[in-house]
Amino acid sequence: MSLASPGGVVDSGMDIHQILDYLPHRYPMLLVDRVLEVVPGERITALKNVSINESFFPGHYPHHPVMPGVLLVEAMAQTAAILSFKTMGSKSDEKSVYYFVGIDNARFKRPVVPGDQLLIEVRLGVRKRGIWKYSATAKVDGQVAAQADLICTLRPTP
């Protein structure tokens, strides 16, 4: 079953305080700084400002700091979660967890380094039997840094 945009209504961006309402993640795992645009049921565009102060840089190639690829994918998954919650008209709470359950076709095209601004674009593909599928791209200065097809699901907290 494909999800169509409910009237193609564009939701203006979200600041960090609004993002904190939609995601349970907190420092150092919150990897979305701002949402520029959301079309529930369709797509989202978000930003991650990459700073030398990130907790992973001292241990990940300290002589040439590079944002780990798994965290690029996590940033795309967090962006997808916001899109899902906006689509459902709900927010994250302690009664459920939005799990990241699969990654397909992940590709890393360019390193992401301190000072970069990551533009994350996620499109909802299908939603079927509680499984959400997305295509996601993370860009820096218009160049693709990472892309992947993501699979997520919302489950009750055990």
Secondary structure as the mmCIF struct_conf table of DSSP 4:
data_model
#
loop_
_struct_conf.conf_type_id
_struct_conf.id
_struct_conf.beg_label_comp_id
_struct_conf.beg_label_asym_id
_struct_conf.beg_label_seq_id
_struct_conf.end_label_comp_id
_struct_conf.end_label_asym_id
_struct_conf.end_label_seq_id
STRN STRN1 SER A 2 SER A 2
HELX_LH_PP_P HELX_LH_PP_P1 LEU A 3 SER A 5
BEND BEND1 PRO A 6 PRO A 6
TURN_TY1_P TURN_TY1_P1 GLY A 7 GLY A 8
HELX_LH_PP_P HELX_LH_PP_P2 VAL A 9 VAL A 10
STRN STRN2 ASP A 11 MET A 14
HELX_RH_AL_P HELX_RH_AL_P1 ILE A 16 TYR A 22
TURN_TY1_P TURN_TY1_P2 TYR A 27 PRO A 28
BEND BEND2 MET A 29 MET A 29
STRN STRN3 ARG A 34 VAL A 39
TURN_TY1_P TURN_TY1_P3 PRO A 40 GLU A 42
STRN STRN4 ARG A 43 ASN A 49
TURN_TY1_P TURN_TY1_P4 ILE A 52 ASN A 53
TURN_TY1_P TURN_TY1_P5 SER A 55 GLY A 59
BEND BEND3 HIS A 60 TYR A 61
TURN_TY1_P TURN_TY1_P6 PRO A 62 HIS A 63
BEND BEND4 HIS A 64 HIS A 64
HELX_RH_AL_P HELX_RH_AL_P2 GLY A 69 MET A 88
TURN_TY1_P TURN_TY1_P7 GLY A 89 GLY A 89
TURN_TY1_P TURN_TY1_P8 GLU A 94 LYS A 95
STRN STRN5 SER A 96 PHE A 108
BEND BEND5 ARG A 110 ARG A 110
TURN_TY1_P TURN_TY1_P9 PRO A 114 GLY A 115
STRN STRN6 GLN A 117 LYS A 128
TURN_TY1_P TURN_TY1_P10 ARG A 129 GLY A 130
STRN STRN7 ILE A 131 VAL A 140
TURN_TY1_P TURN_TY1_P11 ASP A 141 GLY A 142
STRN STRN8 GLN A 143 PRO A 156
#
